[in-house]
Amino acid sequence: MLKMAFLLSVALGIITVVAAIVLWSVLDVIGLFDKVNALMTDIQGSEGGSAFDLMKFASLGQVASYSTIIAVVNVVLLTTLSMLSAVLYNISATLVGGIGVTLTDD
């Protein structure tokens, strides 16, 4: 059970990282970051000092790094929770009678 949960968690982590990179790329292509920079400059006015740059906070490298960190945390949490839930299910099935679930590697 642990191997299956781990592999599914890793697949979900890869999907998370790829989705974050694709979403950032789409937002960059449609020009959202430039529009937000222009809006913040308009709000800040000419007396605000240096111009606001969203890319300092949300560059592609930072987005990829943060999504990778989130994916690694998700892999650990999902693997642990799935193992714990399988153990709890099998204990309750033993106590009250029922079907025990076991995944085997063939």
N, C-alpha and C positions, 0 to 999 in steps of 0.2 A: 504493500500500500504506500509505503514511503517513497519508493522509486517513482511510482505513477504520479503521486501528488507533486513531487519535486519536478518532474518533467513538464507537467501541466503548468506549474508555477513559472518555470523558466520560459515556456512558450508565451505565457501572458506577459512576462517581463519584457521579452523581445518585442511583442506587439505594442507595449506601452512606449518603449523608446522610439520605435519606428513611427508610431502615430504622433508623438510629440514633435519629431523632426519634420514630418510631412505637414502637420498643422502650422508649424512655424514658417515653413517654406511657402505655404499657400498665403499666409498672412503677409509675408514679405513681398510676394509677387503682386498681390492686390494693392500694395502700398499703404497698408494700415499703419505701419510704424512711422512712416513719413507724415501721415495725417495726424497721428497722436502727437508727434513732435511739433507740428505746426500749431495744433490746438494749445498745447502747453506753452509754447512761445507766446501765443496771443493772450493767454490768461496771465502769464508772468509779466508781460509788458516789456518795454525797453529798459526800465530801471532795474530789472531783475538780475543783472549780472550775466553770467554765462548762460548760453542757451541750453534748454533741456534736451537730452539725448537718451531716448528709450533704449538704444542699443547698448548703453553702459550697463543696463539692468537685465536685458533680455536678448543677448546675442545668441547665435545658434549654438556656440560652444557651451554657454551657460545653461541653455534649455536642455541640451543633450546630457550635460552632466547631472543636472537636477533630476531629469527623468530616469537616468541610470541609477541614481541613488534611491529613488522611489521604487524602481523595479527590483533592486536587490532587497530592500526592506520587505516588499511584497512577497518575494520568493520565500524569505525566511518565515514570515507570518503565515502565509497560506500553507506552506508545508507543515508547519507546526500545528496549525488549527485543523487541517485535514487529518493528520495523524491522531490528534486528540479526539476529534469527533468519531473517527472509526473505532478507537478504543472504547469510548463511552457507549457507542452503539452496540458493540459486541458484548460489553458488560451488561447492558440493559437487556439485550436479547437472551443472554445466559440466565439472568435473574427471572425474567418473566416468561421465558420460552419464546422461541422465534427462530428466525433464520440468521445464522452467522454469515457475515460477508467477509470473504477472503479473496484477495487478488493474488494470483500466482504468476511467476515469470516462466513462460514456456519457451 
